[in-house]
């Protein structure tokens, strides 16, 4: 895609359409947009909500002028498609300007400079996860170019956002974010999103190595999976969509996602929206941090680069991690104390129910968080679903076949937002708890069958194998619940 101001005929309204005296009328008010975001439980694309944002013109070329030669860290990955994910711990890194990146990206393999060791035909580059506040420094006026307040979050702009700039093939390994939901504004180029619902977690083979706070990775390369090693992945329900410039993608809480750039240059801006459920998630993350750091540093205290994600730069001492846990628990209790009386009563009721069931605490906190709101949210969810149309497009289950091993880039013009089978994924949440139970049982049966066929040399248990079990999202949720119950003496 050529650099320069962007025009997207397939998403922008016709001249004069939806405008009064030059002002664009958006399809949803901020209040309605927030209502949709807070109630919708499937990914969806907002169209025509950001056509007047200054950020719509922030191409990589424009940003290179704004940043005036500022050095940015690029992650360098191979364009080949293996069955093993390219985690950040296995990639190379270079410090370069956006101007140097654009020159290299024009197939001009330099003989000198930061990209000299990376043949453009074999590598992709990704400046990912760049916080505006650290990237633009004192250029605070640029923050106003991102207007998340249009989605019902007053005061939220670029200050609470991150920037992503990549070349074709650049991608993020499949993972879920522990905190919040996600809004992603596509500025330049297109990105292909592969999404999987939270209920499919057992089929994604979650792991916490490499360790990054708030990121649960999948062991699977979802565009070229090894089904012999990961047979349960065939049950995962892929939702796939191409995000075009000018569109905003909503990713609900705990949805798995793999994101790849399918144009020569892509620029995206995102912001994570905090949710009430994040209070317990932070306790779970603190527990995870303690266990990962304790076991991995005991294994090899001098090789943290092998398991600690490059973006994870905080201290990892046991003392520091314990303080982190105590702050998370204290914050959770502070939230409980300020919650509404009806929410506290719901938690008491659920706790009494749990006592009758013994230690069967699976999904207990999930019921606490949603039990008192189901009736009120039910109507809102129905209203949100009824709003689907040209300006709010659901990302639904796809029947598209996996790509061949020759490449990870899908063909297509990026204008189709629905699966060929037309199935609506919203119904998947109606019987979530029952589905989770049946999936867990299937997983145990399949795992036992797989283990029975393993050669003796494959049965050796490593530290990572132990961590995969101890830090499975379902296990850490139970541990957090038990820990909270043990300290929950105030009501």
Secondary structure, 3 states (H helix, E strand, C coil): CCCCCCCCCCCCCCCCCCEECCEECCCCCHHHHHHHHHHCCCCEEECCCCCCCHHHHCCHHHHHHHHCCCCEEEEEEECCCCCCCCCHHHCEEEEECHHHHHHHHCCCCCCCCCCCCCCCCCEEEEEEEEEHHHHCCCCHHHHHHCCHHHHCCCCCCHHHCEEEEEECCCEEEEEEECCCEEEEEEEECCEEEEEECHHHHHHCCEEEEEEECCEEEECCCCCCCCCCCCHHHHHCCEEEEEECCCCEEEECCCCEEEEEECCCEEEEEEEEECCCCHHHHHHHHHHHHHHHHHHHHHHCCCCHHHCECCCCCCCCCHHHHHHHHHHHHHHHHHHHHHCCHHHHHHHHHHHHHHHHCCCCCCCHHHHHHHHCCHHHHHHHHHHHHHCCECCEEECCECCCCCCCCCCCCCCCCCCCCCCCCCCCHHHHHCCHHHHHHHHHHHHHHHHHHHHHCCCHHHHCCCHHHHHHHHCCHHHHHHHHHHHHHHHCCCC
